[in-house]
Each structure stands twice: as C-alpha cells, then as structure tokens.
Amino acid sequence: MNHSLLHSSTSRGLIQIVSEDRIRRLEVCTQFSNLGYTVIPLTEMTFSPTSQRPDADICVLLDQRAITEFMFAVESVAEQNLIPVLYYPVLTHEIQQACLKPSRTASHETMAPFAELRSNDTLDQISRILDSAIKYSRLSRECTELISELNLRSSRRLIGYSQSIQTLRDRMADLVHLRTPVLVQGGVGAELSVVAEIIHDSMFLNYQPLIKVNCSALTIENVERELIGYYSNEKSSYSDEPVWNPGQLEQATGGTLVLDQVHLTSLPVQAALLKILESGEYYSPEDGQQKKWNCRLISLSQFSLHELAAQNQFKRKLAGILSASILAVPCLNDRKEDLALLTENLLSEVALSEGTVPKLLTLDGLELLKKHDWRGDVQELRNLIQHVNRIDNSPR
C-alpha cells in the first residue's frame, strides 16, 4: 500500500490533485507531500452526487482542459458534496469571464474557485493558500452538518412543511451559532418554548443546562433571589452553615437561560434585569464577589417588546437587548396546510401519554379542523385532541 495516500493524523489536510499529465501530477504531488499534506493523484475528476473521496478537503486542478471541463460539468450537477477547488495554473481571461456569466446555476456559484495557485508563488505562499482553503472546507462541512442536524431535530418537533414553518427553520439555522440574545415571539398557544428548546439542543449537541424562568412570577422582592441565589434557613446535613441555593443565572452557566413570558414583567423587575444584563455581571452573596454571567439568553413573548416600549410598558433599553435577534412563530391560522400532519402527530402523542390506541383522522374531520378559527393556536388543538381522546372510545 502507498503510505503517502494515507490520511494520517499528522497530515495538514487531504488534497485531490487532478491532471492527465503524469509528470506534472507527480511533480505537484511530491511538492505538496513534502509540505506535509496527504495527496490523492487523479487523472480526471468525476462529477457525481458523491465525490471520489468524500473525506478530501480540497481539489487542485492542474490542466487547462480539466478546468474548462469542470466549468461546464458543474452546470449539470444539481447537488454535490462540494469542496473548494483551486486552479493551478491561473485561469485565462476567457474562462474568468465565463465564471461570471449570470446564466450559471446556483451550484456553479457555490463551486467557484476558492483561489488560484501561481507558478511564481513561494512554498510559503502556497502553504498559506492551501491551509486557508482546507480550513474553509472543514468549517463549511461542519456548518452543513450542524444545519442538517438542526433541520432534523426541528422537523421532529416543529411539525409541518408549510412555507412559513420552513422559513422559521431557516431563520433558526442562521441564529443557532450566534451568542446574541434571541426573542421568540408568537401568539397565545404558539409553541414558543419548543423553538427555544430546539435552538438550545442544536447549539449544544452535548448536554448543557437549559433553565427556564417564569417571568410572570418575578417580583421586585424575589427577582434577585431567583436569578442570583440565596441562603436558605435550612441547615446543611454536614454542618451548621446555611445552605446556598444558586440562582438561575448560575444554574444556566454554559447553557441557555429562557425568560418565559417576559412581556409580563413589571417595570421594577425590568430595571433589575436591565442592571444585570447591561453590566454582564452580578454580585453574589455566596462569596461576596462580582461574577460574570455566561449563558445564551432566549426570551419568549406574545407581544413585540418594542411596541410595548412605545406604550411605556417596557423599558426601551431592555427591549433592545432582548430583541437583538427576533424569531416570529407563525400562527396556526396562517399555516392550515400543516393541520393534517400536526393533528396526526398530536393524536399519536396524546395516545402514547394516556396509554390508548391512536385515533385516525378522517377527511371530514380534517375539513372541520380547517374551518375552525384557532385563536389558541397549537395548544388549543392539543387540548381538543386530549378531550376527544378521553370521551370518545371510537377509533376515529
């Protein structure tokens, strides 16, 4: 076996090198191999939904003919496991112009050259270009995998394939890697908590805490106690010292803090929240030290915080912090095409929780559901199915 083709743990990256010229191919393979890269010599590039080596980081095309064939071949490839393509030698002016033609497909734009290696580039310059392309390739692949994971997870819990739900999924995918606060906004009964949980699960693929704060229960007397922590009157089993109860900010460290029904907080409570969030730290009675809070912040609200601020019902500065990114959850009345799938899912969910056989949704039943005005959104539909499941023993 040719050990130069093995993708060892010490390799700087795996590179496909394509040329019909055996001497030229060997020359570049040797050059890149001496720089610490693992190389795969190929006489031609096969354009298909699966690449010749899916684990390859980048591809380097050496022949003008191969570059030209590549330009035209990608137009017929709708989907492909794409990797950055580098050209060596430099493109001619004619081919560069061909790259910019507006008639090219979206996949072609995605496969545009990452960079061009020039014959007068030094080894150090070549290494920097290759390292940059490999880093880009790996980050792109990781991003694609994470977005696929998000779509898989959200499709299991955000039921439906309407345009509005898919738009929400796409928007969530854009926000999942950001650390900025997110406001999830929707009507009564909308599954705002589900959206928050999906964002959390997708951001933290391994376990991290998800702590929910019931903002409607916060008062000026207990807000610091709940968020920062307090000593209880109970004595420890091991000493006479009072027991420290960590606040929700500390419990959420490294994970996500969800402010549920944040629109119901009073102005004094909002002032206390603003003080903590704006400064980025809080005073801990446990050790008498200032501590920085470190968690993803997601707020749930039935109303626009900016509109509440305009009505002097919400502090404008706090609304700005919490609304750095906004996710609008579509109401059920605006996506009734999802009713069949959503109802079938809820029928199975309710039957499982109550230990009964799932009922079947009839066409007549679906038509009745579509005519109804779902002011209570998904929660109203869930309540209806639970009620029907308990009082009706028929299979439909």
Beta strands, then each sheet from edge to edge (+ up, - down):
strand 1: 14-18
strand 2: 38-42
strand 3: 58-61
strand 4: 85-87
strand 5: 115-116
strand 6: 182-185
strand 7: 210-214
strand 8: 229-235
strand 9: 242-246
strand 10: 256-260
strand 11: 281-284
strand 12: 289-292
strand 13: 296-301
strand 14: 325-328
sheet 1: 2+ 1+ 3+ 4+ 5+
sheet 2: 7+ 10+ 13+ 6+ 14+
sheet 3: 8+ 9-
sheet 4: 11+ 12-
end
